[in-house]
Amino acid sequence: MTQNQNSINSVSSWSYVLSSATSYLSLQEEYIPIAALNHYAYCPHRCWRMFCAGEFFDNQYTIEGSSLHERIHTVGDGNRGQTWQIRAIWLKSDQYRLIGRADLIELDNGEWYPVEYKRGHKGEWDNDQLQVCAQALCLEEMTGKSVNNAYLYYAHSHQRQLVEITEQLRQSTIATIEAVQQLLRSGKMPKPTKTKRCDKCSLYSSCLPQASEKLGRYLEAR
Ligand code: SF4
């Protein structure tokens, strides 16, 4: 029996996760979606709008991202050379109260790692790295093995970027998990702040960060 086969057999608990996708609905009040970490790291106000106020609008970037994920989210597994791949699998962590669907998990030479697909090119910010690190934390808990690497696949450049799951990245991810938990628990709205990120944000027209800042200053001055 190969090293990969041993590892596959040792994660039979995955079938629980796969077969209980419906339990996501009952879990989601207690568990935070992994994607929320990405949105929070991008902008806490955006995360609040999406996950507390239930607001979402598409723009060019979100539509491209959704169609990319629709193409790759066909549940299934198989081998690519020596590497075993499983697509669109639900991951969860009881320790960190996380749940989310991974685009692709691979097992190569006894090493598990997640691969997250993104539109465009490598981002300027670290929000994608936090998301894939959160997947790695779930994978560690589900397999009982250390996950030292992950990958981000950028569709426009057709390149995989290696993300090392360093202690520093783990700590940043855990701090973001705690911040998102606190946000969802309190429902308290973080103030919108106009930054470069607003230019690509699909919520710009409803958020109007400059107008909100002006109004805030006006109210403070009264
Ligand atoms: S427009 Fe800017 S401040 Fe408003 S949600 Fe988007 S990124 Fe955040």
Boltz pocket constraint, residues with backbone or C-beta under 6 A from the ligand:
constraints:
  - pocket:
      binder: B
      contacts: [[A, 42], [A, 43], [A, 44], [A, 45], [A, 46], [A, 49], [A, 191], [A, 192], [A, 193], [A, 194], [A, 195], [A, 197], [A, 198], [A, 201], [A, 202], [A, 203], [A, 204], [A, 207], [A, 208], [A, 209]]
      max_distance: 6.0
